[in-house]
Amino acid sequence: MLSAFANSLKIPELRSRIFFTCALIFLCRVMAAIPAPGVNPAALRELMDSLSRTAGGAVNMANLFSGGALERFAIGALGIMPYISASIIIQLMTAVVPQLERLAREGESGRAKINQYTRYLTLLLCAVQGFGIASLALNAPATFGLSQPVVIISPIAFRLIATISLTAATMLTMWLGEQITERGIGNGVSLIITVNIIGSLPMALTAARQMFFPGGNLEATHSMFHLVTLIVVFFLVTAGTVALTQGMRRIPVSYAKRVVGRKVYGGQSTYMPLRVNYSGVMPIIFAQAILMFPTPVLTFLGNRFGLDGVSRAAGWFQYGATPYLWMYSLMILFFSYFWVATQFNPVQISDDLKRNGGYIPGIRPGKPTADFLDNVMTRITLAGALALTFIAVFPMLLGEHFNINFMITSFFGGTSLLIIVGVMLDTMRQIESYLLNRHYDGFLRKGKLRSGRK
């Protein structure tokens, strides 16, 4: 594998793409480190502590995806998530809005139009979220009982500057991601999110060191057995995540021979890959997005109107609470099937197979093929959804029952590990395709130049 990385730098085109990608990712990390003007750092730390207590799961996850920019109130505090949210909204609307569905089937021009709508929606979401974060910082002393104001400049000026700077940084990050996709390696947006998550790894290692070696020596309550067990569990969860990401059911497909003029088409056999985790990380994102709202809303209503029952109900939606855990798990199962139902169309696949002379051995073309694909996808989705639910809730169980910091447990499953594994595998496949085209061995073989160049 090390030889494969060395060989990657020997190909001029691949080397330029790698350096170009690294340069743009560096710009994204710089935006995550530049603080927005007019913010009091001491009061900001106090605000983040209060937010972690009231809505810890959502705040910590948003901070993780932004690469720590949120806790610094940097201009890149929104990260790339507004673009991801806009893409998900447009993709879901494409399945239910006929006009968008027609655009999606028009080829390159239709996809370009949909991408334009996604950018407009991203701009709107950035403006709304940027204004909301600025308003939260302004009202934080009264809402959370802080000892000092977070904003030290004029409220009107701060709202304007913060909204514009946060929106501009997110739009620039979106453009950089598109440039990485076109002129770099892999999916640029996913790569930026992955780098932001990995950027929190040094803090996670520091937190782990303080947990096991607080005074330079191994603490009695955390023995070497606990440390070794934690490392073994990490590798097991990572291996399970890789298996879930790569797992698929191969459906054999054969094509009948067709004679067109003097040429014979078809006659070969192949397979249709049906992924076990067809929905990817989307069910977790949907569940987290929905469950992040009840806690602050119920807390506000309970404090505003003096309703003790409503305030107690807000605790049910706290990150790691037992009711939250059950609702989170059920919503992941539901959205796993929901995503498959909206994105996987067995009738269309059956029609495409029939149109191209393809068929599944032992299954009649047409409706029987569609029913067969629907039944197979339903069964493997159940296995994938259960595995995805376990990976999603495992960090919560690890943090609540073993009192481990969120920064550490976030790398033991959940959205972050799924994104890291998926994006890293996709990036390795992209680089390996360049290596194989230049007659180099890929990452799964000994990296050396093959003899007999063509």
Residue pairs with C-beta under 8 A, 6 or more apart in sequence:
1 443
1 447
2 447
3 441
3 446
3 447
3 448
4 431
4 432
4 435
4 440
4 441
4 442
4 443
4 445
4 447
5 447
6 447
7 435
7 440
7 441
7 447
7 448
7 449
8 14
8 15
8 18
8 431
8 434
8 435
9 15
9 18
10 440
11 434
11 435
11 438
11 440
13 434
14 185
14 431
14 434
14 435
14 438
17 183
17 184
17 185
18 184
18 185
18 431
20 180
20 183
20 184
21 180
21 184
21 185
21 186
21 188
21 191
24 176
24 179
24 180
24 184
24 188
25 180
25 191
25 192
25 195
27 176
28 67
28 76
28 173
28 176
28 192
28 195
28 196
29 67
29 195
29 196
29 199
31 69
31 74
31 75
31 76
31 169
31 172
31 173
32 66
32 67
32 68
32 69
32 72
32 74
32 76
32 79
32 196
32 199
33 69
33 72
33 74
34 74
34 75
34 76
35 41
35 72
35 73
35 74
35 75
36 73
36 74
36 75
36 77
36 161
36 162
36 165
36 166
37 153
37 161
37 165
38 151
38 152
38 153
38 157
38 158
38 161
38 162
39 73
39 137
39 150
39 151
39 152
40 148
40 149
40 150
40 151
40 152
42 148
43 140
43 141
43 146
43 147
43 148
43 149
43 150
44 71
44 72
44 73
44 137
44 150
45 71
46 144
46 146
46 147
46 148
47 137
47 140
47 144
47 146
47 150
48 59
48 63
48 70
48 71
50 140
50 144
50 145
50 146
51 59
51 144
52 59
52 60
54 144
54 295
54 296
54 299
55 292
55 295
55 296
55 319
56 318
56 319
56 320
56 406
57 288
57 291
57 292
57 318
57 319
57 320
57 324
58 288
58 291
58 292
58 295
58 319
59 70
60 319
60 406
60 407
60 410
61 288
61 410
61 415
62 70
62 79
62 81
63 69
63 70
63 71
64 196
64 197
64 200
64 410
64 416
65 79
65 80
65 81
65 193
65 196
65 197
66 74
66 76
66 77
66 78
66 79
66 81
66 196
67 76
67 79
67 195
67 196
67 197
67 199
67 200
68 196
68 199
68 200
68 203
69 75
69 76
69 77
69 79
69 196
70 77
70 79
73 133
73 137
75 165
75 166
75 168
75 169
76 166
76 169
76 170
76 173
77 133
77 166
77 169
78 126
78 129
78 130
78 133
78 166
78 167
78 169
78 170
79 170
79 173
79 193
79 196
80 170
80 173
80 174
80 177
80 189
80 192
80 193
80 196
82 122
82 125
82 126
82 129
82 170
83 118
83 122
83 170
83 173
83 174
83 177
83 189
84 189
84 193
84 285
85 125
85 289
86 118
86 119
86 121
86 122
86 125
87 118
88 282
88 285
89 121
90 100
90 114
90 117
90 118
90 121
91 343
92 342
93 100
94 100
94 101
94 103
94 104
94 114
95 101
95 342
95 343
96 342
100 114
100 117
102 110
103 110
103 111
103 113
103 114
104 110
104 111
104 114
106 113
119 171
119 174
122 170
122 171
122 174
123 167
123 171
126 166
126 167
126 170
126 171
127 163
127 167
129 166
130 162
130 163
130 164
130 165
130 166
130 167
131 159
131 162
131 163
133 162
133 166
134 158
134 159
134 162
134 163
134 166
135 159
136 143
137 150
137 151
137 158
137 162
138 150
138 151
138 155
138 158
138 159
140 146
140 149
140 150
141 147
141 148
141 149
141 150
151 158
173 192
174 189
176 188
176 192
177 188
177 189
177 191
177 192
178 188
178 189
179 188
180 186
180 188
180 191
180 192
181 187
181 188
181 189
184 191
185 191
185 427
185 430
185 431
186 423
186 426
186 427
186 430
187 423
187 426
190 419
190 422
190 423
190 426
191 423
191 427
193 419
193 423
194 419
194 420
194 423
194 424
197 410
197 416
197 419
197 420
198 420
200 407
200 410
201 411
203 407
204 405
204 407
204 408
204 410
204 411
207 405
207 407
207 408
208 230
208 405
208 408
211 219
211 222
211 404
211 405
211 408
212 218
212 219
212 222
212 226
212 227
213 219
218 224
218 227
233 398
233 412
234 411
234 412
237 391
237 394
237 412
237 413
237 417
238 417
238 421
240 387
240 391
241 391
241 413
241 417
241 418
241 421
242 421
242 425
244 276
244 277
244 384
244 387
244 388
244 391
245 277
245 418
245 421
245 422
245 425
246 425
247 275
247 276
247 277
247 384
248 273
248 274
248 275
248 276
249 273
249 274
249 276
249 376
249 380
250 271
250 272
250 273
250 274
251 271
251 272
251 273
251 274
251 360
251 373
251 376
252 269
252 270
252 271
252 272
252 360
252 361
253 269
253 270
253 271
253 272
253 353
253 358
253 359
253 360
254 268
254 269
254 270
254 358
254 359
254 360
254 361
255 266
255 267
255 268
255 269
255 270
255 356
255 357
255 358
255 359
256 266
256 267
256 357
256 358
256 359
257 264
257 265
257 266
257 267
258 264
258 265
258 266
258 357
259 265
265 357
266 357
272 349
272 360
274 373
274 376
274 377
274 380
275 384
276 380
276 381
276 383
276 384
276 387
277 384
277 387
277 388
278 339
278 340
278 343
278 344
278 377
278 380
278 381
278 384
279 335
279 336
279 339
279 340
279 343
279 381
279 384
279 385
279 388
280 418
280 422
281 415
281 418
281 419
281 422
282 335
282 339
283 331
283 332
283 333
283 334
283 335
283 336
283 338
283 339
283 385
283 388
284 332
284 388
284 392
284 414
284 415
284 418
285 415
286 331
286 335
287 328
287 331
287 332
287 335
287 392
288 328
288 415
290 331
291 317
291 324
291 327
291 328
291 331
294 314
294 316
294 317
295 314
295 317
295 318
298 310
298 311
298 313
298 314
298 317
299 311
299 314
301 307
301 310
302 308
302 309
302 310
302 311
302 312
302 313
302 314
303 311
315 321
316 323
316 324
317 323
317 324
317 327
318 324
319 396
320 396
320 399
320 400
325 393
325 396
325 397
328 392
328 393
328 396
329 389
329 392
329 393
332 385
332 388
332 389
332 392
333 385
333 386
333 389
336 381
336 384
336 385
336 388
337 378
337 381
337 385
340 377
340 381
344 377
346 369
346 370
346 371
346 373
346 374
346 377
347 370
349 369
349 370
349 373
350 365
350 366
350 367
350 369
350 370
350 373
352 358
353 359
353 360
353 365
353 369
354 365
354 366
354 369
359 365
359 369
360 369
360 372
363 369
363 372
388 418
390 413
391 413
391 414
391 417
391 418
392 413
392 414
392 415
393 413
394 412
394 413
394 414
395 406
395 409
395 410
395 412
395 413
395 414
396 409
398 404
398 409
398 412
399 405
399 406
399 409
410 416
410 417
411 417
428 443
431 443
432 442
432 443
432 444
435 441
435 442
435 447
436 442
439 449
439 450
439 453
439 454
440 447
440 448
440 449
440 450
441 447
441 448
441 450
